[in-house]
């Protein structure tokens, strides 16, 4: 998975989760009664789905960094995400997107037989 795909999906899912959380919070606060309205439950489910996408993209970024042997970036992205319980994971992924190692591809050339 490329760096651009990983970071774009992570940041997009983070924005969706944030917006869905805000919408759900407003709906629950303005709801009459003790049970949340069904629309708030749907918003929470959207936020959970976005959280799962963020987690998968974070794992993809770690796999990419490990395959590139960029151990400094690997440890930085891992520790920032884990120590902040995922809340500041956006900081780690933004840093990776802006200043992280470039995508590398290995090309194998076969010699021609003459």
DAPE-V727290 format. One record per residue. N is the residue number from 1. PSI is psi in whole degrees, -180 to 180 (NA if undefined). D_FIRST is the distance of its C-alpha to the first C-alpha in Angstrom with 1 decimal. Layout:
BEGIN
{{N	PSI	D_FIRST} {N	PSI	D_FIRST}}
END
This chain:
BEGIN
{{1	132	0.0} {2	160	3.8} {3	-42	6.7} {4	-41	8.5} {5	-46	6.8} {6	-49	6.7} {7	-38	10.2} {8	-45	11.6} {9	-40	11.1} {10	-49	12.4} {11	-40	15.3} {12	-44	16.1} {13	-35	16.4} {14	-43	18.5} {15	-44	20.7} {16	-44	21.2} {17	-41	22.1} {18	-48	24.5} {19	-42	26.2} {20	-37	26.5} {21	-41	28.0} {22	-47	30.4} {23	-45	31.5} {24	-41	32.0} {25	-42	34.0} {26	-41	36.2} {27	-42	36.8} {28	-40	37.8} {29	-38	40.0} {30	1	41.8} {31	143	42.2} {32	139	45.7} {33	-174	46.2} {34	-23	44.4} {35	145	41.5} {36	149	38.5} {37	155	38.4} {38	-34	36.0} {39	-33	34.1} {40	-37	33.4} {41	-41	32.1} {42	-42	29.7} {43	-41	28.5} {44	-41	28.0} {45	-37	26.0} {46	-41	23.8} {47	-40	23.3} {48	-43	22.5} {49	-41	19.9} {50	-36	18.3} {51	-38	18.5} {52	-41	16.7} {53	-43	13.8} {54	-44	14.0} {55	-44	14.2} {56	-41	11.1} {57	-35	9.0} {58	-44	11.1} {59	-41	10.5} {60	-41	6.7} {61	-40	7.9} {62	-40	10.5} {63	-42	8.8} {64	-45	7.1} {65	-38	10.6} {66	-40	12.3} {67	-25	11.0} {68	-7	12.1} {69	35	15.2} {70	73	15.4} {71	-31	17.7} {72	-47	19.4} {73	-39	16.4} {74	-50	15.3} {75	-41	18.9} {76	-49	19.2} {77	-40	16.3} {78	-50	17.4} {79	-42	21.1} {80	-42	21.1} {81	-47	19.3} {82	-45	21.4} {83	-26	24.7} {84	8	24.5} {85	32	23.7} {86	-14	20.7} {87	-44	23.1} {88	18	22.2} {89	-28	18.5} {90	-34	18.3} {91	-46	20.0} {92	-43	17.5} {93	-34	14.5} {94	-43	16.7} {95	-42	17.6} {96	-40	14.1} {97	-40	13.5} {98	-48	16.8} {99	2	17.5} {100	170	14.6} {101	147	13.8} {102	154	12.6} {103	136	9.6} {104	145	11.3} {105	140	11.5} {106	131	14.3} {107	130	16.7} {108	126	19.5} {109	128	22.8} {110	135	25.4} {111	146	28.9} {112	147	31.1} {113	127	34.3} {114	NA	37.5}}
END
